[in-house]
Amino acid sequence: MLLTNAYDPDPRVRQEAVALARMGCRVRILAWDRDLKSPASERMEEVEVERVFLASSHGRGVTQIFFYALLFLKMFWRGMRTPFDAIHCHDLDTLPLGFVLGKLKRKPIVYDSHESFPDMLEGNVPRAVQRALVLLENFLIRRVDLLITVGEKLRRHFAERGARRSVVVGNWKRLGDFSRTPRENLELRRHMGIPDDALLVVCITQLLKDRKIEALLEAVEFSPNVYLIIGGKGILEDLVREKSANPRIRFAGFVSGKQIADYTCAGDVIYYGFDPGNPNARFSAPNKLYEAVAAGRPLITGDFGEIADVVREAACGIVLTEYNVPEILKAFEVLADRRARDSMAVNAWHFGRTSMNWDRGVVVLHAEYSRFLPGLTQPPADSVGKLAMAAAEGLGA
């Protein structure tokens, strides 16, 4: 696997790497440590991690290309010395290198697109560079052996551009990680001083302008029976701290790992804000969607991307026409009805168990990698259950 972060670990990469290792693969990640802080090599769970040290920073714009050129030389040398049976490229910024290595060694090439990479660079590089990246991606996706991506909308987008075989492995969650008893949820709420009958909204995100946090905070201030747990870090952190003077707004600071699941399960509804004008919004299938359905919690989101499609299809939340205070207040009013909220929660819970969970991701990875590497260990039957048959029927497109 090729990766342009230091793997500390990257959650999506970790889930895929560990799953493949448990199928009998020897998984090695070649990762770029631009902060020069991690060990040169280590074994993390069942995965071997080797890091390439090259000092740089994010947000360099076009000048980053010079760092990529040097990085590719370093990684190419290590890749040529390493025997492998398949090469798995995480995002477009590793694909050209992985493509060359795979072709030279005549091994299968897997492109794992975590997002629409050229769209992600909107505003950071000139339009000409974006267009060049789209043309490069078009050339490569027609020639890789497998394209994996995070959502059906983005998969169809790649298929329309010529990808020969494409599948979805979302950033789906392990259901066991989001399993809490009613007593555990109640204890956490009471520990935080949240009344049992309050509507508890959970928003754990990057505290940035495009996350539509300001309208949420204002709406909560107008709603006497609505409490908010908000966590994260970013440029709006000072504003959130200021607003947390309101006893109904609880700022949790930076939240990660098990705490995300704790707050998600204890909440009544999950709020996801994002700028619909962002080019990547059209494909949006964020972690908040998968966390909510794993925990069986309704969502409030905007009208864009795969997340809006899922909320409508599964009837598991409310799609706002706009991110503004009146619309959010209307959503609070609907969700204050316990019967309506419980119905959405049941729908979210059911959808998480039938369509979007990590057991399904394991089935997809096993089916696809078995085409390259026959004899992989089958995923445990008690883990994937009936998903195997459903996934086998419609993996490729």
N, C-alpha and C positions, 0 to 999 in steps of 0.2 A: 504494500500500500504506500502511495505517495501522498504527502500531506504538507501544507504550507503553514501549519502552526506547530507548536512544540509538543502537542499531545499531552495535556496536563490533567486528565485526558479529555479530549473532545467527545461529548456525550454520544453523538451519532456514530462517529468512527468507532468508539469503544463498543457500542452494542453490536455493530456489524463484525468487528474483529473478533470479539469474544465468541459470538455465535459461530463463526467459521472455525475458530480454534476448537470449539466443542464438537464440531462435525468431523474433526480429525485433520484439519489443515494446520500446517505450521505457518503462522501469520507473523510477518515482519513489517513494521511501519518505519518508513524513512521519512523523518519529520524535520521541518525547518525551525530551529530555535533562534529567533532573531533577537531575543533578549539575553542570550548566553547565560542562562540561569539554571538549566536542567542538566542532569547527568548525560554524558555522551551516549551511554547505552544503559538500558535496564530492562528487566522483565516485569511487566505490569499485568497481573492476573495471568492469563495464558498467552499473552502477546509480547513479542520481542520488539523493543523500541530502540531505534538508532537515530541519533539526532545529528543534523548538519548545522554547524555554527556559522552564522553569517549575520553580523550586526546590521539591523535596519529598523524601520518603524513603519507603522501603518499610515495611510493618508499622504504618501509621497507623490501621488499622481503619476504622471508619465515618467518621471525620473526613476520610479520603481523598476522599470524595465531593465536597467543596468544591474540591479541587484538580482533580478530573476535570471539574467544571463549567467551571472557568476554562480548562483545557486544551482542552475541546471547543469553546469559543468561539474560541480562537486557531486551532485546526485547521479549524474550520468556515469561517472567513474565508479561510484559504489554499485550502481545498478548493473553495470556490465560485469563486475566481479562476482555478483551474487546469482547463484542458480535460482530460478523460480519457474513455476508452472502457470501462473497467471499474474497480471499486473492490474491493480485496482487504483484508479486515479480519482482522488477526491477533489472535485471542482475543476473548473476550466484552467486554473493557473497551474495545475500539474499535468493536464492532459497532453500537451505537446511532447513533453519529456517522456511520459509513459507510452505514448504512441510510438515514438522512435525506439524505445527500449523493447517494446512488445514486438514490433516489426523485425528488428534486428535479431531477436532471439526466437522469432516465430512462435510466440505465445499469445494466448487470448488477452484482449485488452478490455477492461471494464471501466466505463466512465460513470462516476457517481456524482451527479449534479445536485448539490444541496440547495440551489436556487438559480434563478436566471442571472448568471454572473455579469454579462454586459449591462443589464438593467441595474444591478447593484452598484455599478460604478457611475451611475448618473450624477452629474455635477462634480465629480472628482477628476474626470479626464475629458479631453475634447471629444466631440461627437465623432470625429473621424476615427479616433481610437476605438470607440464603441462599435462603430460599423465594421472596422477591421476585425475586431474580436468576434462579432457575429459571423463574418465570412469564414474566419478560422474555425469556429465551432461547427458551422455547417459542413465544412470539408471533413472534419474529424468524425463527427457523429455518424456520418454515412459509412465509415470504415471501421468503427469499433465493433467488437463482438457482442457487447451488451451495454445498454444504457440503463442505469438505475436512477430514479429521482424520487422526490419527496411527496408528490401529489399527482392526481389524475389530470388536472388541468395542465400542469407543466409537462407531464408525459405526452399528452396529446400534442402540445406545442412542439416538442422534439420530433414526434412521429411525423407531423406535417412538414417538418424541415428535412426529413429524409432518414431519421434514425431507423435502422433495420429491425432491431429488437429492443423493446423498452418495457420496463416494469416499474411498479411503484413499491418502494420500501420507505414508508413514512417515518418520521421521528416519533414513532408510536411508543407507548409506554408499557412497561411490565405491569400487569394488573395488580400483582401482589404488592408492588411499591405504593399503590394508591388504595390500599385496603385498610380501613379504620372502622372500629366499632362505634356505634352511636355514643357509647359512654366515653370513649377516647375523644371524640369530637366535642362533646358537651364539656368535658373537663378542660380542654384547651380554650374554648370560648369563655368559660367562667373564669379561668386563670387570667384572661385578658380583660375581664370585666365587661363582657358583652352579654346583654340580657338574652334569656332563652328565646323570647318571642321577637327579637330584632331580625331584620333582614340584613345578613352579613355579606357584603360584597368583597371579593378578593381580587386585587390587582398587583401582580408581581411581574415587573417588566423593567426595561431600561427607562430611566426617568428623563426622557427626551421630548422635545416639542412635538415630534410626529406621533407620539403615543397617545395623544388626546387625553392627557391627564388633567389639564386645567378645568375642562368642562365637567369631568367626573367629580373633582373636588368640590366645585361649586354646587353641583346637583346634590351631593351628599349634605352640604350645609343647609339646603332647603328642605331636607327630608328628615323629620325628627326621629323616625323609627329605623333609619338606615345607618348601619355602621360600615366602616371601610377599613380593611387591612391592606396597606399599600407597602410594597417593598421594592428595592432596587437601588441603583445609583446612576448618576448622570447630572446634566446641567440643571435640571429642575429639583434637585435634592433640597436646596435651601427653601424653595417654595413649599415643598411637601412638609418639611420640618415646621415651617411657619404655620401651615394649615393644621398640623397635628396638635396645635393648641386647642382645637376643638376636641373634646373627649370622645367623640364618635369617629374620629380619624386616627388610626393607630399606624404609625410609621415603624416598620419592622427592620429598616436598614437593608443592607444587602442580604439576600436570601438565596440559598442554594441547597441542592441535594434533598435530604429527607424533609427539611423544613418546608420546601415548596409543597410537597405532598401533604404534610400536616395541615398547612393553612388552606390548601385547596379542598381537602376533605372536610374541614371544619366550616367552610363557607357555605352559603346558600346559592351563590351565583358567582361566576368568573367573568371579569371584564377584560376585553381585549381591544385596545386602541391602536390604530395605525393610520397613517395618512393615505387615503384612497387615491391620491394623486401620484404616489410613488409608483414608478414603473413596475416594481416587483409585486405591488398589491394585487394585480390581476391573477397572480398564481398563489396568493398567500394561503399557506397551510401551516400555521405556527404551532409551536409547542403548547401554547395555551389551549388550543383545540384538543390536542391529544391528552393533556392533563385533565381537562374537564370531563371528557367522555370516559377516561379511565376511572375517575372518582365518581362519576354519575352526577355531575353538576351542570345546571343550565349555563348558557353563555349569553353575554351581551356583546355584540360585535357590530362592525360597519358592513355596508352593502358592497362587498368586493371579495374576490378570490374564492378559493375552495372552502374557506371557513364559512362564508355566507351560504354557499351551496349546501354544505353539510347541515348547518343549523336549520335551514328550511326543509331539507329532505328528511332529517330525523326528528323534526319538530322539538328540538332540544334547546331552545333559547329564543332570543329576540334579535332581529337584524334591524339596526337603526337606519333610518333614511339619511340622517346626518349626525355627526358628532357635535351636538349642541345640548345645552342644559334642558330645554323643553322636551327633547326627544328622550334623553336619559331619564328624566322624571317620569315620562310615560312608561318607560320600561320598568322602573321601580314600582310604579302603581300596579302593573300587570303581575309582577313577581311577588308583590305583597300578598296576593291571593294564594293561600297555602295549597289549595287543590291544583291550581294552574302550575304552580312551581313544582309540586311533587310529580305531576304528569310529565313536565319537561325533564325532570331529574331521572325518572324511570326510562324515558326515551334515550337520554344520554347514556345511562348505564347499559342499556341493551345494545346501543350502537357500538359502544366501546368493547363489548364482548363478542360481537359478531363481525365487525368490520375493521376496527382500528385498534389493534393491540400488538405488542411485540411478538407474541406467538405466531401471528400471521407473517410478520417480517421474517422470522426464522424459516417458515415454510417456503417463502419466496426465494430466499437466499439459497436454501438447500436445493430446490428444484433447478435454479439457474446455474449454480456452480457445479451441480452434478453433470451438466452437459459438457463441462470442460474437464472435470476431475471425477471420473466414475469411482464409485465405492465409498463415497462420503457416508459418515454415520448418520442414520436417520434421526431427526429431532425426536425427543421423548414423546411417546404417544399421549401420555397423561398431560403433557404441556400444551400440545397443539390441538388435540382432540379432533373435532370435526372440521377444523379449518383446512386440513391438508387437501381434502377432496375439492373444496370450493376454490382454493388457491390454484390447484393443478388445472382446473377447468379453464381459467382465464388469465394466466400469467403474462403471456406474450401478446404483442399487438404489432 
